[in-house]
Amino acid sequence: MLEKTNRMNFLFDFYQSLLTPKQRNYMSLYYLDDLSLGEIAEEFGVSRQAVYDNIKRTEAMLEEYEEKLSLFRKFQERSAILNNMKEILSQKTLSREALIDAVAELEKLN
């Protein structure tokens, strides 16, 4: 569950501008503020089921955006490459070839 929550938080960060204000509110309250479905429903004067349905549809939309745009996947790949580059640079014997390979990997992501 924590892994799904983390993924949704990242996807929300990347794609929230593509959501409606209501979708942003529900997702923010549910995932970022950790409110229950009942608490969100009470705040907006709707049923718990309506909140649940909206969140599930929004999650599916976020996954679809990621499938098409891959912003989160590219972010993860860039982070891994940058960490690798930091490790290469911190070694006593600098491997120029390894650093060049890492830069080439970064260039492929764009």
Buried (B, 14 or more C-beta within 10 A) or exposed (E): EEEEEEBBBBBBEBBBEEBEEEBBBBBBBBBEEEBEBEBBBEEBEBEBEBBBEBBEEBBEBBBEBBEEEBBBEEBEBBEEBEEBBEEBEEEEEEEEEBBEBBEEBBEEEE
